[in-house]
Amino acid sequence: MNNIPSSQELFDVTGKVAIVTGATGAFGAAAAMGLAKAGAKVMCTGRKPATLEPLVKEITDAGYDAIFEAGDPVSHDDNKRIVAKTVDAYGGIDIVVTAAGVSKPAPIVDQSVEDWEMVMDVNVKGTWLMLKEAGKVMIEQGRGGKVIIVSSTRGKLGMANYAAYSPSKAATDLIAKSLGCEWGPHKINVNAIAPTVFRSPLTQWMFEDDAFYKNFLRRIPIGRLGEAEDFIGSVLFLSSKASDFMTGAIMYVDGGYTAG
C-alpha cells in the first residue's frame, strides 16, 4: 500500500498549463478560476477581449497565473494562434478545457438553417479545431495530458426545440470517445463533463420562473439546480493524476438528472 499517493499528489495540477475556451461563460470561467487557484497556468480564450480582460484581471489580482487571447472558436487560424501563444507564453500545453458553446432552441420547422449551422459550428467544429491544434502540441511533447470537453445531459437526452443543441452535444461526446481511443497510446486522457442546468446569465430565467423551476426540480434527485462550485471538482479530477486510468468517459454532473 506504500504506492498509494496522497490526495494532494492525486489532484495536484501545480505548474500545469491549461487552455480554457469559452472562458467567460459560466463553465469556462469556473474552470479557468478553479484551475488557476489550484496552481495551473491558464490561457483564457473567447471571442471578446472586453470580457476576457476582467476575468484574467480577477485571477491575477488574486495572485494566480492567467493570460488571455481572443479568437473565434470556429476559425482554424484563430485556434492555431491561440495554441501558439500559449506555447510561447508557458512552454507547452498539459490541459485543454473546451467550454465554448451556444444554444439556439426552437422548433425545427421554425429554426433557421443559419441558427442550426451556428450551433453545430461553435459546439462541434470549435471543439474539433481546438483539439486538432492543441493535440499536435501535446502529442509532440510526449508527456501526456488531459482534455475535458464540456458537454451536456442533452447529449444523452432529447428535448423539444433542441434538434440542434442535443445532436451537437452527442457529437462532442463521441469526439471524447474517439479521441480517448486515438490518444490513449500518447497518455492523453480525453473525457467529457455533461452538466444539467447550472446558474448562469443564460439560464437565470429558469431560476426566476417559479413554475418551470419547480417542475424541473422534480427530475433532479438532489433537489436543486447546479452552481459553479458544483462543476469545478469534476474539472480538477479530470485534469489531474486522479483520472489517469479514465478516458473516453462522459461524466454526468447533474444532481442525478440522468439516473432515473
PyRosetta script that sets phi, psi and omega in degrees:
from pyrosetta import init, pose_from_sequence

init()
pose = pose_from_sequence("MNNIPSSQELFDVTGKVAIVTGATGAFGAAAAMGLAKAGAKVMCTGRKPATLEPLVKEITDAGYDAIFEAGDPVSHDDNKRIVAKTVDAYGGIDIVVTAAGVSKPAPIVDQSVEDWEMVMDVNVKGTWLMLKEAGKVMIEQGRGGKVIIVSSTRGKLGMANYAAYSPSKAATDLIAKSLGCEWGPHKINVNAIAPTVFRSPLTQWMFEDDAFYKNFLRRIPIGRLGEAEDFIGSVLFLSSKASDFMTGAIMYVDGGYTAG")
pose.set_psi(1, -2.0)
pose.set_omega(1, -178.9)
pose.set_phi(2, -67.4)
pose.set_psi(2, -18.1)
pose.set_omega(2, -179.1)
pose.set_phi(3, -87.7)
pose.set_psi(3, 3.3)
pose.set_omega(3, 177.5)
pose.set_phi(4, -77.5)
pose.set_psi(4, 118.7)
pose.set_omega(4, -177.7)
pose.set_phi(5, -72.9)
pose.set_psi(5, 159.0)
pose.set_omega(5, 175.1)
pose.set_phi(6, -72.9)
pose.set_psi(6, 162.5)
pose.set_omega(6, 178.1)
pose.set_phi(7, -61.9)
pose.set_psi(7, -33.7)
pose.set_omega(7, 178.7)
pose.set_phi(8, -64.2)
pose.set_psi(8, -41.9)
pose.set_omega(8, 177.8)
pose.set_phi(9, -67.0)
pose.set_psi(9, -40.8)
pose.set_omega(9, -176.6)
pose.set_phi(10, -61.2)
pose.set_psi(10, -40.8)
pose.set_omega(10, -172.6)
pose.set_phi(11, -105.7)
pose.set_psi(11, 13.6)
pose.set_omega(11, -176.2)
pose.set_phi(12, -75.9)
pose.set_psi(12, 123.5)
pose.set_omega(12, 173.6)
pose.set_phi(13, -122.5)
pose.set_psi(13, 19.8)
pose.set_omega(13, -178.6)
pose.set_phi(14, -57.0)
pose.set_psi(14, 127.3)
pose.set_omega(14, 177.6)
pose.set_phi(15, 80.8)
pose.set_psi(15, -6.1)
pose.set_omega(15, 177.9)
pose.set_phi(16, -70.9)
pose.set_psi(16, 149.3)
pose.set_omega(16, -179.7)
pose.set_phi(17, -104.4)
pose.set_psi(17, 124.3)
pose.set_omega(17, -176.6)
pose.set_phi(18, -122.2)
pose.set_psi(18, 141.7)
pose.set_omega(18, 167.2)
pose.set_phi(19, -107.7)
pose.set_psi(19, 131.3)
pose.set_omega(19, 175.3)
pose.set_phi(20, -122.0)
pose.set_psi(20, 114.9)
pose.set_omega(20, 175.1)
pose.set_phi(21, -87.7)
pose.set_psi(21, 158.6)
pose.set_omega(21, -176.1)
pose.set_phi(22, 59.4)
pose.set_psi(22, 38.1)
pose.set_omega(22, -167.4)
pose.set_phi(23, -69.2)
pose.set_psi(23, -15.2)
pose.set_omega(23, 179.6)
pose.set_phi(24, -99.7)
pose.set_psi(24, -0.3)
pose.set_omega(24, 172.6)
pose.set_phi(25, -77.8)
pose.set_psi(25, 173.3)
pose.set_omega(25, -176.2)
pose.set_phi(26, -59.4)
pose.set_psi(26, -46.7)
pose.set_omega(26, -177.9)
pose.set_phi(27, -76.3)
pose.set_psi(27, -41.3)
pose.set_omega(27, -179.7)
pose.set_phi(28, -63.9)
pose.set_psi(28, -42.5)
pose.set_omega(28, 179.8)
pose.set_phi(29, -65.0)
pose.set_psi(29, -40.7)
pose.set_omega(29, 178.1)
pose.set_phi(30, -63.6)
pose.set_psi(30, -42.6)
pose.set_omega(30, 179.2)
pose.set_phi(31, -64.1)
pose.set_psi(31, -44.7)
pose.set_omega(31, -178.5)
pose.set_phi(32, -62.9)
pose.set_psi(32, -48.1)
pose.set_omega(32, -179.5)
pose.set_phi(33, -66.4)
pose.set_psi(33, -43.1)
pose.set_omega(33, -178.6)
pose.set_phi(34, -64.5)
pose.set_psi(34, -43.2)
pose.set_omega(34, 178.9)
pose.set_phi(35, -66.9)
pose.set_psi(35, -41.0)
pose.set_omega(35, 179.0)
pose.set_phi(36, -63.3)
pose.set_psi(36, -43.5)
pose.set_omega(36, 179.2)
pose.set_phi(37, -64.8)
pose.set_psi(37, -25.2)
pose.set_omega(37, 178.3)
pose.set_phi(38, -85.0)
pose.set_psi(38, -1.0)
pose.set_omega(38, 174.6)
pose.set_phi(39, 107.1)
pose.set_psi(39, 2.9)
pose.set_omega(39, 178.5)
pose.set_phi(40, -81.0)
pose.set_psi(40, 159.4)
pose.set_omega(40, 172.5)
pose.set_phi(41, -99.2)
pose.set_psi(41, 123.8)
pose.set_omega(41, -166.6)
pose.set_phi(42, -118.6)
pose.set_psi(42, 124.5)
pose.set_omega(42, 167.8)
pose.set_phi(43, -91.7)
pose.set_psi(43, 115.1)
pose.set_omega(43, 178.9)
pose.set_phi(44, -97.6)
pose.set_psi(44, 130.4)
pose.set_omega(44, -179.7)
pose.set_phi(45, -136.4)
pose.set_psi(45, 150.8)
pose.set_omega(45, 179.4)
pose.set_phi(46, -175.2)
pose.set_psi(46, -173.5)
pose.set_omega(46, -174.4)
pose.set_phi(47, -73.7)
pose.set_psi(47, -36.1)
pose.set_omega(47, -164.9)
pose.set_phi(48, -118.2)
pose.set_psi(48, 119.6)
pose.set_omega(48, 174.8)
pose.set_phi(49, -57.3)
pose.set_psi(49, -33.8)
pose.set_omega(49, -175.9)
pose.set_phi(50, -64.4)
pose.set_psi(50, -25.4)
pose.set_omega(50, 176.9)
pose.set_phi(51, -97.3)
pose.set_psi(51, -25.2)
pose.set_omega(51, 178.0)
pose.set_phi(52, -74.0)
pose.set_psi(52, -38.4)
pose.set_omega(52, -175.1)
pose.set_phi(53, -59.5)
pose.set_psi(53, -45.9)
pose.set_omega(53, 178.9)
pose.set_phi(54, -64.3)
pose.set_psi(54, -35.3)
pose.set_omega(54, 177.6)
pose.set_phi(55, -63.1)
pose.set_psi(55, -47.9)
pose.set_omega(55, -179.0)
pose.set_phi(56, -66.0)
pose.set_psi(56, -36.8)
pose.set_omega(56, 177.0)
pose.set_phi(57, -63.1)
pose.set_psi(57, -41.2)
pose.set_omega(57, 177.9)
pose.set_phi(58, -61.2)
pose.set_psi(58, -41.8)
pose.set_omega(58, -179.6)
pose.set_phi(59, -67.4)
pose.set_psi(59, -47.4)
pose.set_omega(59, -176.1)
pose.set_phi(60, -72.6)
pose.set_psi(60, -34.4)
pose.set_omega(60, 176.6)
pose.set_phi(61, -62.8)
pose.set_psi(61, -27.1)
pose.set_omega(61, 178.4)
pose.set_phi(62, -83.7)
pose.set_psi(62, -0.3)
pose.set_omega(62, 175.0)
pose.set_phi(63, 97.1)
pose.set_psi(63, 13.5)
pose.set_omega(63, -178.2)
pose.set_phi(64, -109.2)
pose.set_psi(64, 174.2)
pose.set_omega(64, -169.4)
pose.set_phi(65, -109.3)
pose.set_psi(65, 115.2)
pose.set_omega(65, 177.2)
pose.set_phi(66, -154.5)
pose.set_psi(66, 150.5)
pose.set_omega(66, 173.8)
pose.set_phi(67, -136.5)
pose.set_psi(67, 172.3)
pose.set_omega(67, 176.4)
pose.set_phi(68, -138.1)
pose.set_psi(68, 155.7)
pose.set_omega(68, 174.7)
pose.set_phi(69, -147.3)
pose.set_psi(69, 116.1)
pose.set_omega(69, -178.4)
pose.set_phi(70, -76.8)
pose.set_psi(70, 150.7)
pose.set_omega(70, 177.5)
pose.set_phi(71, -176.9)
pose.set_psi(71, 156.4)
pose.set_omega(71, 178.6)
pose.set_phi(72, -82.8)
pose.set_psi(72, 123.5)
pose.set_omega(72, -177.6)
pose.set_phi(73, -62.0)
pose.set_psi(73, -21.3)
pose.set_omega(73, -178.5)
pose.set_phi(74, -98.2)
pose.set_psi(74, 9.2)
pose.set_omega(74, 176.1)
pose.set_phi(75, -98.2)
pose.set_psi(75, 121.1)
pose.set_omega(75, 178.2)
pose.set_phi(76, -62.5)
pose.set_psi(76, -43.4)
pose.set_omega(76, -179.3)
pose.set_phi(77, -62.5)
pose.set_psi(77, -40.0)
pose.set_omega(77, 179.8)
pose.set_phi(78, -65.4)
pose.set_psi(78, -40.0)
pose.set_omega(78, 177.8)
pose.set_phi(79, -65.2)
pose.set_psi(79, -39.7)
pose.set_omega(79, 175.4)
pose.set_phi(80, -59.8)
pose.set_psi(80, -44.7)
pose.set_omega(80, -178.5)
pose.set_phi(81, -64.5)
pose.set_psi(81, -42.7)
pose.set_omega(81, -179.8)
pose.set_phi(82, -62.1)
pose.set_psi(82, -44.1)
pose.set_omega(82, 178.6)
pose.set_phi(83, -63.5)
pose.set_psi(83, -44.4)
pose.set_omega(83, -179.9)
pose.set_phi(84, -63.5)
pose.set_psi(84, -40.9)
pose.set_omega(84, 178.8)
pose.set_phi(85, -64.7)
pose.set_psi(85, -36.8)
pose.set_omega(85, 177.7)
pose.set_phi(86, -63.5)
pose.set_psi(86, -46.5)
pose.set_omega(86, 179.7)
pose.set_phi(87, -64.4)
pose.set_psi(87, -41.2)
pose.set_omega(87, 178.3)
pose.set_phi(88, -61.4)
pose.set_psi(88, -41.4)
pose.set_omega(88, -175.0)
pose.set_phi(89, -78.3)
pose.set_psi(89, -39.3)
pose.set_omega(89, -168.8)
pose.set_phi(90, -121.3)
pose.set_psi(90, -6.6)
pose.set_omega(90, 173.7)
pose.set_phi(91, 88.0)
pose.set_psi(91, 3.9)
pose.set_omega(91, 178.9)
pose.set_phi(92, 164.3)
pose.set_psi(92, -169.5)
pose.set_omega(92, 178.7)
pose.set_phi(93, -141.9)
pose.set_psi(93, 129.3)
pose.set_omega(93, 178.0)
pose.set_phi(94, -114.6)
pose.set_psi(94, -30.1)
pose.set_omega(94, -173.7)
pose.set_phi(95, -136.4)
pose.set_psi(95, 136.1)
pose.set_omega(95, 172.2)
pose.set_phi(96, -128.8)
pose.set_psi(96, 127.8)
pose.set_omega(96, 174.7)
pose.set_phi(97, -117.8)
pose.set_psi(97, 114.2)
pose.set_omega(97, 179.2)
pose.set_phi(98, -96.9)
pose.set_psi(98, 100.5)
pose.set_omega(98, -177.2)
pose.set_phi(99, -113.7)
pose.set_psi(99, 3.0)
pose.set_omega(99, 177.3)
pose.set_phi(100, -69.6)
pose.set_psi(100, 130.5)
pose.set_omega(100, -179.3)
pose.set_phi(101, -165.7)
pose.set_psi(101, 161.4)
pose.set_omega(101, 180.0)
pose.set_phi(102, -148.0)
pose.set_psi(102, 152.1)
pose.set_omega(102, 176.9)
pose.set_phi(103, -133.8)
pose.set_psi(103, 135.8)
pose.set_omega(103, 177.5)
pose.set_phi(104, -130.7)
pose.set_psi(104, 70.0)
pose.set_omega(104, -175.3)
pose.set_phi(105, -64.8)
pose.set_psi(105, 136.6)
pose.set_omega(105, 178.2)
pose.set_phi(106, -171.8)
pose.set_psi(106, 152.9)
pose.set_omega(106, 171.5)
pose.set_phi(107, -58.3)
pose.set_psi(107, 139.5)
pose.set_omega(107, -175.4)
pose.set_phi(108, -58.0)
pose.set_psi(108, -33.8)
pose.set_omega(108, -178.0)
pose.set_phi(109, -71.7)
pose.set_psi(109, -18.5)
pose.set_omega(109, 179.6)
pose.set_phi(110, -104.0)
pose.set_psi(110, -20.9)
pose.set_omega(110, -174.2)
pose.set_phi(111, -69.6)
pose.set_psi(111, 136.3)
pose.set_omega(111, 179.0)
pose.set_phi(112, -75.6)
pose.set_psi(112, 151.8)
pose.set_omega(112, 175.8)
pose.set_phi(113, -59.8)
pose.set_psi(113, -36.9)
pose.set_omega(113, -179.1)
pose.set_phi(114, -62.9)
pose.set_psi(114, -41.3)
pose.set_omega(114, 178.3)
pose.set_phi(115, -66.8)
pose.set_psi(115, -41.1)
pose.set_omega(115, 177.7)
pose.set_phi(116, -60.4)
pose.set_psi(116, -44.8)
pose.set_omega(116, -179.6)
pose.set_phi(117, -65.0)
pose.set_psi(117, -36.4)
pose.set_omega(117, 178.5)
pose.set_phi(118, -62.0)
pose.set_psi(118, -45.4)
pose.set_omega(118, 179.6)
pose.set_phi(119, -61.9)
pose.set_psi(119, -47.0)
pose.set_omega(119, 179.9)
pose.set_phi(120, -64.3)
pose.set_psi(120, -40.5)
pose.set_omega(120, -178.6)
pose.set_phi(121, -64.7)
pose.set_psi(121, -52.1)
pose.set_omega(121, -176.3)
pose.set_phi(122, -66.6)
pose.set_psi(122, -48.3)
pose.set_omega(122, -172.2)
pose.set_phi(123, -75.3)
pose.set_psi(123, -39.3)
pose.set_omega(123, -175.0)
pose.set_phi(124, -100.3)
pose.set_psi(124, -58.0)
pose.set_omega(124, -178.2)
pose.set_phi(125, -61.8)
pose.set_psi(125, -41.8)
pose.set_omega(125, 179.8)
pose.set_phi(126, -61.0)
pose.set_psi(126, -41.5)
pose.set_omega(126, 176.2)
pose.set_phi(127, -63.1)
pose.set_psi(127, -47.3)
pose.set_omega(127, -177.9)
pose.set_phi(128, -59.8)
pose.set_psi(128, -44.4)
pose.set_omega(128, -177.3)
pose.set_phi(129, -65.9)
pose.set_psi(129, -44.9)
pose.set_omega(129, 179.5)
pose.set_phi(130, -62.5)
pose.set_psi(130, -44.0)
pose.set_omega(130, -178.0)
pose.set_phi(131, -70.4)
pose.set_psi(131, -31.9)
pose.set_omega(131, 175.4)
pose.set_phi(132, -58.7)
pose.set_psi(132, -46.9)
pose.set_omega(132, -176.2)
pose.set_phi(133, -79.6)
pose.set_psi(133, -44.3)
pose.set_omega(133, 178.2)
pose.set_phi(134, -65.3)
pose.set_psi(134, -35.3)
pose.set_omega(134, 179.7)
pose.set_phi(135, -61.4)
pose.set_psi(135, -36.5)
pose.set_omega(135, 177.8)
pose.set_phi(136, -58.4)
pose.set_psi(136, -44.8)
pose.set_omega(136, -179.5)
pose.set_phi(137, -66.7)
pose.set_psi(137, -46.4)
pose.set_omega(137, -175.6)
pose.set_phi(138, -65.0)
pose.set_psi(138, -38.8)
pose.set_omega(138, 178.3)
pose.set_phi(139, -67.7)
pose.set_psi(139, -44.5)
pose.set_omega(139, -178.6)
pose.set_phi(140, -64.7)
pose.set_psi(140, -35.1)
pose.set_omega(140, 179.2)
pose.set_phi(141, -60.7)
pose.set_psi(141, -37.0)
pose.set_omega(141, 178.7)
pose.set_phi(142, 73.7)
pose.set_psi(142, 20.4)
pose.set_omega(142, -178.1)
pose.set_phi(143, -116.8)
pose.set_psi(143, 14.5)
pose.set_omega(143, 179.9)
pose.set_phi(144, 75.4)
pose.set_psi(144, -167.7)
pose.set_omega(144, 179.8)
pose.set_phi(145, 165.3)
pose.set_psi(145, -179.4)
pose.set_omega(145, -176.4)
pose.set_phi(146, -132.2)
pose.set_psi(146, 132.0)
pose.set_omega(146, 175.5)
pose.set_phi(147, -121.7)
pose.set_psi(147, 131.5)
pose.set_omega(147, 178.4)
pose.set_phi(148, -126.2)
pose.set_psi(148, 116.6)
pose.set_omega(148, 176.6)
pose.set_phi(149, -97.4)
pose.set_psi(149, 125.8)
pose.set_omega(149, 176.9)
pose.set_phi(150, -83.2)
pose.set_psi(150, 110.5)
pose.set_omega(150, -178.6)
pose.set_phi(151, -104.5)
pose.set_psi(151, -141.8)
pose.set_omega(151, -178.7)
pose.set_phi(152, -166.8)
pose.set_psi(152, 154.6)
pose.set_omega(152, 170.9)
pose.set_phi(153, -59.6)
pose.set_psi(153, -20.8)
pose.set_omega(153, 178.7)
pose.set_phi(154, -69.6)
pose.set_psi(154, -13.5)
pose.set_omega(154, 173.3)
pose.set_phi(155, -72.6)
pose.set_psi(155, -16.7)
pose.set_omega(155, 178.5)
pose.set_phi(156, -107.1)
pose.set_psi(156, -35.3)
pose.set_omega(156, -173.7)
pose.set_phi(157, -115.7)
pose.set_psi(157, 129.0)
pose.set_omega(157, 175.6)
pose.set_phi(158, -73.9)
pose.set_psi(158, 167.5)
pose.set_omega(158, 178.5)
pose.set_phi(159, -160.9)
pose.set_psi(159, 142.1)
pose.set_omega(159, 177.8)
pose.set_phi(160, -55.4)
pose.set_psi(160, 138.3)
pose.set_omega(160, 177.1)
pose.set_phi(161, 75.8)
pose.set_psi(161, 10.8)
pose.set_omega(161, -178.3)
pose.set_phi(162, -117.9)
pose.set_psi(162, 34.3)
pose.set_omega(162, -178.0)
pose.set_phi(163, -73.5)
pose.set_psi(163, -3.5)
pose.set_omega(163, 170.2)
pose.set_phi(164, -103.4)
pose.set_psi(164, -52.1)
pose.set_omega(164, -173.3)
pose.set_phi(165, -65.6)
pose.set_psi(165, -48.5)
pose.set_omega(165, -177.2)
pose.set_phi(166, -60.1)
pose.set_psi(166, -49.4)
pose.set_omega(166, 176.8)
pose.set_phi(167, -61.2)
pose.set_psi(167, -31.8)
pose.set_omega(167, 179.5)
pose.set_phi(168, -66.5)
pose.set_psi(168, -36.5)
pose.set_omega(168, 179.7)
pose.set_phi(169, -78.1)
pose.set_psi(169, -30.7)
pose.set_omega(169, 171.7)
pose.set_phi(170, -62.2)
pose.set_psi(170, -37.0)
pose.set_omega(170, 178.5)
pose.set_phi(171, -65.8)
pose.set_psi(171, -42.7)
pose.set_omega(171, 179.9)
pose.set_phi(172, -69.3)
pose.set_psi(172, -30.5)
pose.set_omega(172, 173.8)
pose.set_phi(173, -59.9)
pose.set_psi(173, -39.9)
pose.set_omega(173, -178.8)
pose.set_phi(174, -79.1)
pose.set_psi(174, -22.4)
pose.set_omega(174, 168.1)
pose.set_phi(175, -63.1)
pose.set_psi(175, -43.8)
pose.set_omega(175, 178.7)
pose.set_phi(176, -60.2)
pose.set_psi(176, -45.6)
pose.set_omega(176, -179.2)
pose.set_phi(177, -66.7)
pose.set_psi(177, -43.1)
pose.set_omega(177, -178.9)
pose.set_phi(178, -65.0)
pose.set_psi(178, -45.5)
pose.set_omega(178, 179.8)
pose.set_phi(179, -73.0)
pose.set_psi(179, -27.0)
pose.set_omega(179, 173.0)
pose.set_phi(180, -58.0)
pose.set_psi(180, -41.4)
pose.set_omega(180, 176.6)
pose.set_phi(181, -71.4)
pose.set_psi(181, -43.0)
pose.set_omega(181, -173.8)
pose.set_phi(182, -70.5)
pose.set_psi(182, -38.5)
pose.set_omega(182, -173.9)
pose.set_phi(183, -101.2)
pose.set_psi(183, -0.5)
pose.set_omega(183, 176.3)
pose.set_phi(184, -53.2)
pose.set_psi(184, -45.4)
pose.set_omega(184, 179.5)
pose.set_phi(185, -61.4)
pose.set_psi(185, -20.3)
pose.set_omega(185, 178.4)
pose.set_phi(186, -93.0)
pose.set_psi(186, 5.7)
pose.set_omega(186, -178.4)
pose.set_phi(187, 59.8)
pose.set_psi(187, 34.4)
pose.set_omega(187, 173.6)
pose.set_phi(188, -106.9)
pose.set_psi(188, 115.1)
pose.set_omega(188, -179.3)
pose.set_phi(189, -87.5)
pose.set_psi(189, 132.6)
pose.set_omega(189, -178.9)
pose.set_phi(190, -125.9)
pose.set_psi(190, 114.7)
pose.set_omega(190, -179.0)
pose.set_phi(191, -135.6)
pose.set_psi(191, 166.4)
pose.set_omega(191, 178.0)
pose.set_phi(192, -123.5)
pose.set_psi(192, 146.7)
pose.set_omega(192, 170.7)
pose.set_phi(193, -107.8)
pose.set_psi(193, 127.3)
pose.set_omega(193, -178.1)
pose.set_phi(194, -116.0)
pose.set_psi(194, 93.9)
pose.set_omega(194, 179.4)
pose.set_phi(195, -83.5)
pose.set_psi(195, 161.4)
pose.set_omega(195, 165.2)
pose.set_phi(196, -90.9)
pose.set_psi(196, -157.1)
pose.set_omega(196, -178.5)
pose.set_phi(197, -65.9)
pose.set_psi(197, 125.1)
pose.set_omega(197, 173.6)
pose.set_phi(198, -116.1)
pose.set_psi(198, 154.0)
pose.set_omega(198, 178.5)
pose.set_phi(199, -66.8)
pose.set_psi(199, 129.8)
pose.set_omega(199, 176.4)
pose.set_phi(200, -162.5)
pose.set_psi(200, 169.3)
pose.set_omega(200, 176.2)
pose.set_phi(201, -56.6)
pose.set_psi(201, -32.4)
pose.set_omega(201, -178.7)
pose.set_phi(202, -74.9)
pose.set_psi(202, -25.6)
pose.set_omega(202, -176.2)
pose.set_phi(203, -110.2)
pose.set_psi(203, 4.7)
pose.set_omega(203, -176.7)
pose.set_phi(204, -56.5)
pose.set_psi(204, -32.6)
pose.set_omega(204, -179.7)
pose.set_phi(205, -61.9)
pose.set_psi(205, -30.6)
pose.set_omega(205, 179.7)
pose.set_phi(206, -67.1)
pose.set_psi(206, -35.0)
pose.set_omega(206, 178.9)
pose.set_phi(207, -73.5)
pose.set_psi(207, -28.5)
pose.set_omega(207, -175.6)
pose.set_phi(208, -91.6)
pose.set_psi(208, -19.6)
pose.set_omega(208, 177.2)
pose.set_phi(209, -86.0)
pose.set_psi(209, 98.8)
pose.set_omega(209, -170.3)
pose.set_phi(210, -59.1)
pose.set_psi(210, -42.9)
pose.set_omega(210, -178.4)
pose.set_phi(211, -65.0)
pose.set_psi(211, -45.9)
pose.set_omega(211, 178.6)
pose.set_phi(212, -62.9)
pose.set_psi(212, -45.8)
pose.set_omega(212, -176.9)
pose.set_phi(213, -58.9)
pose.set_psi(213, -48.1)
pose.set_omega(213, -178.4)
pose.set_phi(214, -66.7)
pose.set_psi(214, -37.1)
pose.set_omega(214, 179.1)
pose.set_phi(215, -67.5)
pose.set_psi(215, -42.4)
pose.set_omega(215, -179.6)
pose.set_phi(216, -65.0)
pose.set_psi(216, -39.2)
pose.set_omega(216, -177.9)
pose.set_phi(217, -62.4)
pose.set_psi(217, -23.8)
pose.set_omega(217, 178.5)
pose.set_phi(218, -61.9)
pose.set_psi(218, -22.4)
pose.set_omega(218, -179.8)
pose.set_phi(219, -90.2)
pose.set_psi(219, -6.0)
pose.set_omega(219, -174.2)
pose.set_phi(220, -112.6)
pose.set_psi(220, 106.5)
pose.set_omega(220, -177.1)
pose.set_phi(221, -55.0)
pose.set_psi(221, -34.5)
pose.set_omega(221, -179.1)
pose.set_phi(222, -72.2)
pose.set_psi(222, -20.0)
pose.set_omega(222, 169.5)
pose.set_phi(223, 88.4)
pose.set_psi(223, 19.6)
pose.set_omega(223, 176.1)
pose.set_phi(224, -157.7)
pose.set_psi(224, 166.6)
pose.set_omega(224, 173.4)
pose.set_phi(225, -87.2)
pose.set_psi(225, 171.6)
pose.set_omega(225, -172.2)
pose.set_phi(226, -83.9)
pose.set_psi(226, 151.9)
pose.set_omega(226, 174.1)
pose.set_phi(227, -120.8)
pose.set_psi(227, 163.5)
pose.set_omega(227, -175.5)
pose.set_phi(228, -54.6)
pose.set_psi(228, -39.1)
pose.set_omega(228, -177.5)
pose.set_phi(229, -67.9)
pose.set_psi(229, -18.1)
pose.set_omega(229, 176.7)
pose.set_phi(230, -74.7)
pose.set_psi(230, -16.7)
pose.set_omega(230, -173.5)
pose.set_phi(231, -92.1)
pose.set_psi(231, -37.5)
pose.set_omega(231, -167.1)
pose.set_phi(232, -69.1)
pose.set_psi(232, -29.0)
pose.set_omega(232, 178.8)
pose.set_phi(233, -59.3)
pose.set_psi(233, -41.6)
pose.set_omega(233, 179.0)
pose.set_phi(234, -68.2)
pose.set_psi(234, -33.8)
pose.set_omega(234, 177.2)
pose.set_phi(235, -64.8)
pose.set_psi(235, -45.8)
pose.set_omega(235, -179.8)
pose.set_phi(236, -64.8)
pose.set_psi(236, -39.6)
pose.set_omega(236, 177.0)
pose.set_phi(237, -59.8)
pose.set_psi(237, -49.3)
pose.set_omega(237, -176.3)
pose.set_phi(238, -76.1)
pose.set_psi(238, -11.3)
pose.set_omega(238, 178.0)
pose.set_phi(239, -93.1)
pose.set_psi(239, -9.5)
pose.set_omega(239, -168.4)
pose.set_phi(240, -116.8)
pose.set_psi(240, 177.3)
pose.set_omega(240, 178.5)
pose.set_phi(241, -59.1)
pose.set_psi(241, -24.7)
pose.set_omega(241, -177.6)
pose.set_phi(242, -58.0)
pose.set_psi(242, -24.7)
pose.set_omega(242, -177.6)
pose.set_phi(243, -108.8)
pose.set_psi(243, 21.8)
pose.set_omega(243, -175.0)
pose.set_phi(244, -59.6)
pose.set_psi(244, -26.3)
pose.set_omega(244, -178.4)
pose.set_phi(245, -104.9)
pose.set_psi(245, 26.6)
pose.set_omega(245, -177.3)
pose.set_phi(246, -128.5)
pose.set_psi(246, 119.8)
pose.set_omega(246, 176.2)
pose.set_phi(247, -152.2)
pose.set_psi(247, 152.3)
pose.set_omega(247, -178.7)
pose.set_phi(248, 70.3)
pose.set_psi(248, 19.0)
pose.set_omega(248, -175.8)
pose.set_phi(249, -101.4)
pose.set_psi(249, 152.9)
pose.set_omega(249, 173.5)
pose.set_phi(250, -111.3)
pose.set_psi(250, 113.6)
pose.set_omega(250, -178.0)
pose.set_phi(251, -96.2)
pose.set_psi(251, 114.2)
pose.set_omega(251, -178.3)
pose.set_phi(252, -87.3)
pose.set_psi(252, 112.4)
pose.set_omega(252, 177.4)
pose.set_phi(253, -107.4)
pose.set_psi(253, 82.7)
pose.set_omega(253, -164.1)
pose.set_phi(254, -142.4)
pose.set_psi(254, 15.7)
pose.set_omega(254, 179.2)
pose.set_phi(255, 63.4)
pose.set_psi(255, 16.8)
pose.set_omega(255, -179.3)
pose.set_phi(256, 94.1)
pose.set_psi(256, 9.6)
pose.set_omega(256, -176.5)
pose.set_phi(257, -55.9)
pose.set_psi(257, -42.3)
pose.set_omega(257, -178.2)
pose.set_phi(258, -91.3)
pose.set_psi(258, 4.7)
pose.set_omega(258, -175.7)
pose.set_phi(259, -78.8)
pose.set_psi(259, -25.7)
pose.set_omega(259, -175.6)
pose.set_phi(260, -132.5)
pose.dump_pdb("model.pdb")
